[in-house]
Amino acid sequence: MTTASPSPALSIRNVQQSYDKRPVLDGIDLTVQAGESLALVGINGAGKTTLIKGILNFIALDAGDIQICNTPHTNDSSRRALLYLPERFTPAPFFTGLAYILHTAHLYGTSVSREKAEEMCRGLDLEPEALTSSVGSYSKGMTQKLGLAAALLVERHLLL
């Protein structure tokens, strides 16, 4: 007896994108299963940001198909399954760390306990005491860890 594999969190098929007739993405095929991690690495201009913009439907692709948890990426409902944390992440400086996490969870229709937030922060090597400090006092590294903690606590199928 064989069991069907679960649907991929992200499926990219034959994605193509050009700028000024110069191909940036040329037939990209990629599948990311739930629980897998993927890093996009390449030189400047290799198409990493273009691919992310395509997944998020920020650009219209020349060709190809992107599915997020079996939903076309062009369907607004596909983004319910994902959370995007940009590289340059700047939360409002007046939030405390905990207030930011609670606010983020609320925006995504979920809740997080203080204990769970503290546990996540410890796991990311961010002192739980930082949760009572204003985000404006955080270093860049602390801010990035806070963003990652909030993103992981929201528990979406796909984290970009």
Backbone as a chain_set.jsonl record, in Angstrom:
{"seq": "MTTASPSPALSIRNVQQSYDKRPVLDGIDLTVQAGESLALVGINGAGKTTLIKGILNFIALDAGDIQICNTPHTNDSSRRALLYLPERFTPAPFFTGLAYILHTAHLYGTSVSREKAEEMCRGLDLEPEALTSSVGSYSKGMTQKLGLAAALLVERHLLL", "coords": {"N": [[0.846, -1.175, 0.0], [0.671, 2.142, -0.91], [1.106, 5.473, 0.146], [-0.123, 8.661, -0.637], [2.018, 11.413, -1.174], [2.17, 14.333, 0.879], [0.744, 17.489, -0.125], [2.873, 19.831, -1.777], [4.393, 22.628, -0.088], [5.225, 24.693, -1.64], [5.211, 25.037, -5.082], [6.821, 25.358, -8.081], [6.763, 25.816, -11.478], [8.289, 25.859, -14.556], [8.843, 28.653, -14.573], [9.231, 31.807, -15.961], [10.85, 34.885, -16.608], [11.601, 37.979, -17.951], [13.546, 40.936, -18.383], [13.655, 43.756, -20.273], [14.015, 42.143, -22.571], [15.972, 40.458, -21.655], [16.546, 37.403, -20.283], [15.793, 36.588, -16.953], [14.711, 34.759, -15.209], [14.614, 31.551, -16.264], [12.79, 29.162, -17.064], [12.377, 28.021, -14.457], [12.089, 25.411, -12.157], [10.841, 24.087, -9.207], [10.289, 22.517, -6.11], [9.058, 22.661, -2.876], [8.646, 20.919, -0.031], [6.468, 20.621, 2.834], [8.031, 21.411, 5.876], [10.571, 21.446, 4.835], [13.602, 23.266, 4.169], [14.901, 25.958, 2.267], [17.395, 27.709, 0.567], [18.036, 30.544, -1.352], [20.653, 31.246, -3.319], [22.991, 33.234, -4.967], [24.681, 35.216, -7.471], [24.554, 38.836, -7.777], [21.765, 39.903, -9.621], [20.972, 37.404, -10.438], [18.364, 36.579, -10.189], [17.079, 36.04, -7.805], [15.546, 37.822, -6.125], [13.591, 38.495, -7.977], [12.312, 36.028, -8.29], [11.22, 35.698, -5.694], [9.491, 37.916, -5.678], [7.781, 37.07, -7.682], [6.625, 34.771, -6.502], [5.2, 35.986, -4.452], [3.391, 37.338, -5.933], [3.888, 39.93, -6.732], [4.819, 40.748, -9.095], [3.915, 40.331, -12.54], [4.381, 37.324, -14.077], [6.209, 36.222, -16.984], [5.794, 33.645, -17.92], [4.784, 30.368, -16.769], [3.985, 28.582, -13.689], [2.979, 28.967, -10.377], [2.324, 27.515, -7.326], [0.964, 27.74, -4.118], [0.669, 25.782, -1.479], [-1.089, 24.178, -3.031], [-2.68, 26.137, -4.207], [-3.138, 28.549, -6.699], [-0.676, 31.075, -7.034], [-1.578, 33.541, -7.801], [-4.045, 33.796, -6.77], [-5.596, 35.453, -4.215], [-6.168, 34.135, -1.816], [-4.139, 32.304, -1.545], [-2.094, 33.411, -0.092], [-2.789, 33.177, 2.516], [-1.593, 30.98, 3.528], [1.034, 31.61, 3.848], [3.821, 33.472, 5.219], [5.61, 36.386, 4.944], [8.769, 37.577, 5.602], [10.636, 40.274, 5.344], [14.032, 40.998, 4.299], [15.045, 43.466, 5.107], [13.838, 44.407, 7.787], [11.791, 46.334, 9.76], [10.286, 46.933, 12.545], [7.726, 48.896, 14.201], [9.122, 51.289, 16.339], [8.039, 51.893, 18.844], [6.756, 49.69, 19.885], [6.943, 47.121, 22.38], [8.971, 44.184, 22.485], [7.344, 41.928, 23.038], [4.783, 43.026, 22.628], [4.933, 43.502, 19.905], [5.103, 40.861, 18.872], [2.615, 39.836, 19.766], [0.882, 41.549, 18.401], [1.5, 40.928, 15.721], [0.692, 38.236, 15.655], [-2.043, 38.62, 16.089], [-2.741, 40.009, 13.731], [-2.556, 37.917, 11.934], [-4.611, 36.348, 12.704], [-4.361, 34.685, 14.94], [-3.22, 33.621, 18.209], [-0.732, 34.13, 20.736], [0.944, 32.958, 23.556], [2.616, 34.537, 26.331], [4.496, 32.876, 27.476], [5.051, 31.064, 25.421], [6.154, 32.822, 23.554], [8.435, 33.665, 24.941], [9.794, 31.217, 25.11], [10.303, 30.715, 22.367], [11.969, 32.883, 21.811], [14.175, 32.293, 23.472], [15.041, 30.001, 22.128], [16.0, 31.169, 19.822], [18.149, 32.525, 20.683], [17.64, 35.028, 21.773], [17.349, 37.019, 24.441], [14.732, 36.489, 26.73], [14.036, 38.648, 28.352], [14.286, 40.798, 26.719], [11.856, 41.089, 25.549], [10.387, 42.86, 27.034], [11.454, 45.285, 26.491], [11.607, 48.29, 24.467], [11.273, 48.046, 20.957], [12.688, 49.869, 19.515], [15.063, 50.121, 20.872], [16.518, 47.93, 20.228], [19.239, 46.054, 18.804], [20.347, 45.529, 15.376], [20.551, 42.755, 14.911], [19.042, 41.717, 17.06], [16.547, 42.72, 16.351], [16.09, 41.342, 13.958], [15.949, 38.732, 14.951], [13.656, 38.985, 16.529], [11.708, 39.442, 14.555], [11.859, 36.984, 13.204], [11.104, 35.268, 15.292], [8.416, 36.094, 15.707], [7.378, 35.437, 13.188], [7.72, 32.639, 13.104], [6.128, 31.888, 15.242], [3.572, 32.457, 14.337], [3.016, 30.367, 12.706], [2.713, 29.463, 9.849], [2.282, 27.674, 6.719], [4.214, 28.209, 4.869], [7.127, 30.004, 5.018], [8.617, 32.833, 3.952]], "CA": [[0.0, 0.0, 0.0], [1.428, 3.387, -0.932], [0.33, 6.64, 0.54], [0.22, 9.842, -1.423], [2.795, 12.385, -0.424], [1.392, 15.542, 1.114], [0.913, 18.551, -1.111], [4.018, 20.69, -1.48], [4.119, 23.975, 0.407], [5.501, 25.577, -2.763], [5.492, 24.349, -6.338], [7.153, 26.311, -9.144], [6.921, 25.075, -12.728], [8.63, 26.564, -15.798], [8.696, 30.099, -14.381], [10.081, 32.608, -16.832], [10.704, 36.325, -16.477], [12.641, 38.748, -18.634], [13.54, 42.389, -18.299], [14.272, 44.299, -21.499], [14.344, 40.986, -23.409], [17.048, 39.692, -21.038], [15.953, 36.434, -19.351], [16.284, 36.562, -15.574], [14.278, 33.43, -14.792], [14.485, 30.832, -17.533], [12.295, 27.8, -16.874], [12.656, 27.572, -13.083], [11.258, 24.359, -11.576], [11.238, 23.941, -7.818], [9.243, 22.057, -5.195], [9.441, 22.68, -1.469], [7.671, 20.191, 0.782], [6.313, 21.095, 4.21], [9.13, 21.019, 6.751], [11.859, 21.622, 4.177], [14.191, 24.6, 4.107], [15.54, 26.244, 0.997], [18.094, 28.993, 0.489], [18.344, 31.022, -2.7], [21.987, 31.831, -3.29], [23.47, 33.542, -6.31], [25.277, 36.528, -7.667], [23.611, 39.912, -8.067], [21.15, 39.783, -10.943], [20.684, 36.012, -10.769], [16.919, 36.374, -10.211], [16.557, 35.645, -6.484], [14.476, 38.74, -5.733], [12.52, 38.356, -8.968], [11.565, 34.819, -7.954], [10.429, 35.995, -4.498], [8.405, 38.809, -6.113], [6.838, 36.235, -8.423], [5.89, 33.94, -5.538], [4.287, 36.867, -3.722], [2.513, 37.948, -6.93], [4.188, 41.357, -6.836], [5.065, 40.983, -10.521], [3.275, 39.386, -13.456], [5.406, 36.509, -14.72], [6.058, 36.007, -18.422], [5.273, 32.29, -18.128], [4.985, 29.439, -15.667], [2.937, 28.349, -12.714], [3.401, 28.885, -8.983], [1.255, 27.087, -6.427], [1.268, 27.782, -2.693], [-0.244, 24.812, -0.857], [-2.051, 23.784, -4.068], [-3.495, 27.267, -4.638], [-2.351, 29.427, -7.57], [-0.137, 32.24, -6.331], [-2.332, 34.724, -8.208], [-5.268, 33.802, -5.97], [-5.295, 36.109, -2.936], [-6.269, 33.193, -0.698], [-2.894, 31.533, -1.417], [-1.219, 34.053, 0.88], [-3.17, 32.781, 3.883], [-0.702, 29.893, 3.935], [2.431, 32.03, 3.952], [4.23, 34.68, 5.907], [6.807, 36.955, 4.333], [9.593, 38.389, 6.488], [11.648, 40.858, 4.464], [15.407, 41.105, 4.793], [15.115, 44.747, 5.812], [12.665, 44.349, 8.651], [11.816, 47.442, 10.712], [9.02, 47.076, 13.263], [7.524, 50.199, 14.836], [10.017, 51.333, 17.5], [7.326, 52.071, 20.111], [6.33, 48.388, 20.399], [7.879, 46.25, 23.084], [9.103, 42.945, 21.721], [6.151, 41.1, 23.231], [3.648, 43.675, 21.961], [5.073, 43.263, 18.463], [4.734, 39.463, 18.607], [1.169, 39.698, 19.95], [0.247, 42.286, 17.307], [1.687, 40.128, 14.508], [-0.201, 37.077, 15.768], [-3.412, 39.108, 15.901], [-2.916, 40.295, 12.306], [-2.689, 36.644, 11.235], [-5.772, 35.627, 13.23], [-3.988, 33.673, 15.925], [-2.749, 34.209, 19.465], [0.508, 33.566, 21.261], [1.109, 33.233, 24.989], [3.91, 35.105, 26.712], [5.412, 31.748, 27.706], [5.476, 30.54, 24.122], [7.026, 33.847, 22.973], [9.721, 33.584, 25.65], [10.441, 29.969, 24.691], [10.8, 30.91, 21.011], [13.106, 33.801, 21.884], [15.321, 31.536, 23.994], [15.511, 29.128, 21.053], [16.69, 31.989, 18.816], [19.211, 33.223, 21.407], [17.207, 36.381, 22.112], [16.974, 36.949, 25.853], [13.312, 36.784, 26.937], [13.898, 39.969, 28.964], [14.191, 41.776, 25.627], [10.451, 41.243, 25.192], [9.819, 43.995, 27.763], [12.119, 46.505, 26.004], [11.065, 48.822, 23.221], [11.964, 47.554, 19.769], [13.603, 50.932, 19.101], [16.348, 49.957, 21.559], [17.129, 46.677, 19.769], [20.258, 46.042, 17.742], [19.829, 44.939, 14.132], [20.429, 41.307, 15.112], [17.896, 41.458, 17.936], [15.347, 42.999, 15.567], [15.898, 40.225, 13.029], [15.499, 37.584, 15.741], [12.272, 39.246, 16.908], [10.887, 39.19, 13.368], [11.823, 35.539, 12.977], [10.289, 34.674, 16.359], [7.006, 36.365, 15.4], [7.01, 34.666, 11.988], [7.611, 31.218, 13.45], [5.004, 31.705, 16.163], [2.318, 32.535, 13.582], [2.857, 28.994, 12.202], [2.191, 29.339, 8.498], [2.856, 26.545, 5.984], [5.361, 28.66, 4.083], [7.764, 31.207, 5.514], [9.605, 33.403, 3.024]], "C": [[0.894, 1.241, 0.0], [0.507, 4.521, -0.519], [0.8, 7.824, -0.28], [1.02, 10.802, -0.557], [1.944, 13.636, -0.225], [1.68, 16.584, 0.035], [2.135, 19.39, -0.758], [3.565, 22.048, -0.943], [4.279, 24.979, -0.735], [5.862, 24.743, -3.981], [5.674, 25.401, -7.428], [7.454, 25.511, -10.399], [7.146, 26.024, -13.897], [8.437, 28.084, -15.692], [9.733, 30.832, -15.213], [9.779, 34.087, -16.627], [11.885, 36.995, -17.148], [12.453, 40.221, -18.34], [14.31, 42.917, -19.507], [14.821, 43.183, -22.387], [15.517, 40.169, -22.875], [16.427, 38.714, -20.032], [16.624, 36.494, -17.976], [15.925, 35.214, -14.95], [13.951, 32.669, -16.07], [14.086, 29.383, -17.282], [12.592, 27.237, -15.504], [11.613, 26.544, -12.656], [11.767, 24.108, -10.164], [10.038, 23.456, -7.011], [9.814, 22.069, -3.79], [8.32, 22.013, -0.681], [7.568, 20.844, 2.159], [7.463, 20.565, 5.047], [10.499, 21.168, 6.136], [12.3, 23.082, 4.246], [14.896, 24.752, 2.779], [16.209, 27.599, 1.085], [18.33, 29.315, -0.976], [19.668, 31.761, -2.617], [22.414, 32.079, -4.725], [24.037, 34.938, -6.379], [24.174, 37.572, -7.88], [23.079, 39.734, -9.479], [20.787, 38.366, -11.333], [19.187, 35.703, -10.784], [16.311, 35.991, -8.879], [15.366, 36.516, -6.075], [13.306, 38.658, -6.709], [11.678, 37.124, -8.669], [10.684, 35.046, -6.727], [9.251, 36.9, -4.866], [7.355, 38.036, -6.901], [5.994, 35.391, -7.495], [4.828, 34.78, -4.828], [3.286, 37.573, -4.631], [2.67, 39.466, -6.973], [4.501, 41.745, -8.272], [4.273, 39.955, -11.32], [4.379, 38.637, -14.183], [5.135, 36.38, -16.207], [5.425, 34.648, -18.705], [5.494, 31.484, -16.857], [3.836, 29.426, -14.684], [3.566, 28.262, -11.329], [2.175, 28.54, -8.155], [1.776, 27.168, -4.992], [0.228, 26.905, -2.011], [-1.409, 24.487, -1.788], [-2.994, 24.891, -4.516], [-2.637, 28.153, -5.533], [-1.921, 30.695, -6.834], [-0.867, 33.532, -6.689], [-3.659, 34.845, -7.46], [-4.921, 34.39, -4.597], [-5.318, 35.14, -1.762], [-4.988, 32.366, -0.522], [-1.994, 32.119, -0.335], [-1.636, 33.794, 2.324], [-2.21, 31.722, 4.426], [0.729, 30.351, 4.161], [2.601, 33.273, 4.792], [5.532, 35.122, 5.28], [7.507, 37.843, 5.348], [10.711, 38.977, 5.638], [13.022, 40.924, 5.12], [15.574, 42.382, 5.61], [13.815, 44.924, 6.6], [12.768, 45.446, 9.705], [10.456, 47.577, 11.397], [8.924, 48.469, 13.895], [8.305, 50.257, 16.149], [9.3, 51.471, 18.841], [6.812, 50.76, 20.691], [7.38, 47.84, 21.356], [7.987, 44.997, 22.231], [7.865, 42.081, 21.826], [4.945, 41.714, 22.531], [3.724, 43.46, 20.454], [4.642, 41.831, 18.112], [3.224, 39.28, 18.721], [0.403, 40.391, 18.825], [0.336, 41.487, 16.0], [0.754, 38.921, 14.529], [-1.646, 37.494, 15.518], [-3.694, 39.385, 14.423], [-3.133, 39.026, 11.493], [-3.788, 35.77, 11.832], [-5.449, 34.536, 14.21], [-3.573, 34.373, 17.213], [-1.513, 33.45, 19.922], [0.581, 33.917, 22.745], [2.493, 33.823, 25.238], [4.934, 33.979, 26.882], [5.94, 31.193, 26.392], [6.419, 31.53, 23.433], [8.406, 33.793, 23.626], [10.493, 32.338, 25.239], [11.04, 30.102, 23.29], [12.029, 31.822, 21.027], [14.346, 33.102, 22.433], [15.913, 30.644, 22.907], [16.276, 29.869, 19.968], [17.82, 32.818, 19.434], [18.912, 34.716, 21.555], [16.699, 36.303, 23.544], [15.498, 37.312, 26.037], [13.069, 38.147, 27.588], [13.767, 41.057, 27.903], [12.74, 42.021, 25.237], [9.788, 42.41, 25.918], [10.437, 45.321, 27.336], [11.474, 46.991, 24.719], [11.926, 48.342, 22.055], [12.963, 48.597, 19.266], [14.967, 50.832, 19.76], [17.108, 48.714, 21.102], [18.261, 46.944, 18.781], [19.63, 45.442, 16.487], [19.605, 43.438, 14.304], [19.251, 40.944, 15.994], [16.588, 41.67, 17.178], [15.056, 41.856, 14.613], [15.411, 38.979, 13.774], [14.048, 37.76, 16.18], [11.338, 38.963, 15.731], [10.758, 37.709, 13.081], [10.975, 34.848, 14.039], [8.805, 34.863, 16.056], [6.547, 35.528, 14.219], [6.831, 33.191, 12.319], [6.433, 30.95, 14.376], [3.653, 31.775, 15.463], [1.99, 31.188, 12.943], [2.129, 28.908, 10.874], [2.891, 28.174, 7.79], [4.123, 26.937, 5.235], [5.861, 29.974, 4.645], [8.818, 31.643, 4.51], [10.359, 34.484, 3.741]], "O": [[1.784, 1.359, 0.842], [-0.692, 4.52, -0.796], [1.987, 7.96, -0.576], [0.739, 10.981, 0.628], [1.099, 13.959, -1.059], [2.721, 16.555, -0.622], [2.407, 19.636, 0.417], [2.497, 22.547, -1.298], [3.568, 25.981, -0.799], [6.712, 23.856, -3.914], [4.792, 26.226, -7.665], [8.309, 24.625, -10.383], [6.311, 26.878, -14.193], [7.927, 28.716, -16.617], [10.926, 30.53, -15.181], [8.624, 34.492, -16.492], [13.035, 36.613, -16.93], [11.343, 40.687, -18.083], [15.468, 42.563, -19.726], [15.943, 43.265, -22.887], [16.01, 39.278, -23.567], [15.845, 39.144, -19.036], [17.849, 36.455, -17.858], [16.737, 34.607, -14.25], [13.11, 33.097, -16.861], [14.93, 28.487, -17.286], [13.018, 26.088, -15.391], [10.41, 26.775, -12.778], [12.967, 23.937, -9.946], [8.915, 23.923, -7.204], [10.906, 21.558, -3.541], [7.185, 22.489, -0.672], [8.487, 21.54, 2.591], [7.827, 19.394, 4.937], [11.503, 21.033, 6.836], [11.484, 23.996, 4.364], [15.426, 23.786, 2.231], [15.633, 28.541, 1.628], [18.769, 28.462, -1.747], [19.785, 32.776, -1.93], [22.219, 31.231, -5.595], [23.887, 35.736, -5.454], [23.018, 37.231, -8.13], [23.831, 39.453, -10.412], [20.335, 38.139, -12.455], [18.776, 34.679, -11.33], [15.131, 35.648, -8.824], [14.306, 36.0, -5.722], [12.15, 38.744, -6.295], [10.453, 37.172, -8.784], [9.525, 34.633, -6.717], [8.131, 36.669, -4.411], [6.163, 38.323, -6.792], [4.78, 35.297, -7.671], [3.698, 34.333, -4.632], [2.43, 38.319, -4.156], [1.708, 40.194, -7.22], [4.457, 42.922, -8.629], [3.995, 38.855, -10.842], [5.221, 39.252, -14.836], [3.986, 36.423, -16.645], [4.615, 34.515, -19.623], [6.28, 31.861, -15.988], [2.854, 30.155, -14.826], [4.563, 27.567, -11.133], [1.13, 29.181, -8.264], [2.884, 26.721, -4.693], [-0.954, 27.248, -1.971], [-2.57, 24.518, -1.38], [-4.013, 24.608, -5.146], [-1.51, 28.481, -5.162], [-2.705, 31.304, -6.106], [-0.78, 34.515, -5.952], [-4.315, 35.885, -7.518], [-4.046, 33.874, -3.902], [-4.559, 35.312, -0.808], [-4.776, 31.786, 0.543], [-1.211, 31.391, 0.275], [-0.912, 34.154, 3.252], [-2.041, 31.589, 5.638], [1.56, 29.567, 4.62], [1.655, 34.02, 5.041], [6.451, 34.322, 5.106], [6.898, 38.763, 5.894], [11.636, 38.263, 5.25], [13.144, 40.908, 6.345], [16.179, 42.367, 6.681], [12.843, 45.512, 6.124], [13.736, 45.481, 10.465], [9.571, 48.261, 10.884], [9.94, 49.134, 14.094], [8.165, 49.366, 16.986], [9.897, 51.193, 19.881], [6.462, 50.71, 21.87], [8.575, 48.068, 21.166], [7.164, 44.782, 21.341], [7.383, 41.556, 20.823], [4.164, 40.997, 21.904], [2.701, 43.259, 19.8], [3.895, 41.626, 17.155], [2.614, 38.639, 17.865], [-0.61, 39.876, 18.353], [-0.644, 41.386, 15.263], [0.101, 38.621, 13.53], [-2.386, 36.803, 14.818], [-4.762, 39.037, 13.919], [-3.82, 39.055, 10.472], [-3.888, 34.587, 11.507], [-6.185, 33.554, 14.309], [-3.582, 35.602, 17.28], [-1.284, 32.299, 19.55], [0.307, 35.053, 23.133], [3.418, 33.628, 24.45], [6.09, 34.114, 26.482], [7.126, 30.891, 26.264], [7.385, 31.114, 22.794], [9.425, 33.866, 22.94], [11.707, 32.393, 25.042], [12.161, 29.652, 23.051], [13.011, 31.56, 20.333], [15.447, 33.298, 21.918], [17.132, 30.54, 22.776], [17.104, 29.279, 19.274], [18.377, 33.702, 18.784], [19.81, 35.554, 21.473], [15.728, 35.601, 23.826], [15.06, 38.35, 25.541], [12.006, 38.739, 27.397], [13.2, 42.118, 28.164], [12.426, 43.058, 24.653], [8.748, 42.901, 25.48], [9.986, 46.378, 27.778], [10.873, 46.214, 23.976], [13.149, 48.249, 22.164], [13.973, 48.244, 18.658], [15.935, 51.402, 19.257], [18.23, 48.477, 21.55], [18.241, 47.918, 18.029], [18.519, 44.913, 16.531], [18.574, 42.913, 13.883], [18.539, 39.978, 15.72], [15.638, 40.904, 17.338], [13.905, 41.442, 14.471], [14.552, 38.254, 13.272], [13.288, 36.791, 16.201], [10.301, 38.32, 15.896], [9.674, 37.228, 12.751], [10.208, 33.938, 13.722], [8.025, 33.915, 16.136], [5.451, 34.969, 14.241], [5.879, 32.565, 11.855], [5.81, 29.892, 14.297], [2.68, 31.202, 15.954], [0.826, 30.896, 12.669], [1.041, 28.337, 10.795], [3.964, 27.741, 8.21], [4.997, 26.103, 4.995], [5.11, 30.945, 4.739], [9.783, 30.925, 4.249], [11.245, 35.109, 3.158]]}, "num_chains": 1, "name": "protein.A"}
